[in-house]
């Protein structure tokens, strides 16, 4: 579909290699889900559940069809992330945050997407943020960056609360 930028295979492989034992039996939240690549990969590696949030209705419908074809029956919400988050409840062990690359860190903060995201994070959990390498976002307390890698034009940062490391 036009406008989709699914996570590159090598980036996804590196992310899941770094996550390792955190994936099996995890509860996953895939924000800006798009194709659902992160959430589906987590499910294929033993995650117990996933919730996908995607603003574009057509893309959300395609993701639902893809999940059905893979024999998964997990919810896909067709909603802007910033509208859904205030009433969201967790906890989630893994929160994938993969906004469109034209959304800079400053825009993420303006949306207030990240504010309160830690309230959805289970003890020991991680927020995995994929972004353009030029995007700069300094997480606000209590979140701290605990892992960061760059792959071509993509960067991936893992965030956790300090007491969860």
Secondary structure, 3 states (H helix, E strand, C coil): CCCCCCCCHHHHHHHHHHHHHHCCCCEEEEECCCCCHHHHHHHHCCCCEEEEEECCHHHHHHHHHHHHHCCCCCCEEECCHHHHHHHCCCCEEEEEECCCCCCCHHHHHHHCCCCCHHHHEEEEEEEEEEEECCCCCCCCCCEEEEEEEEECCEEEEEEEEHHHC
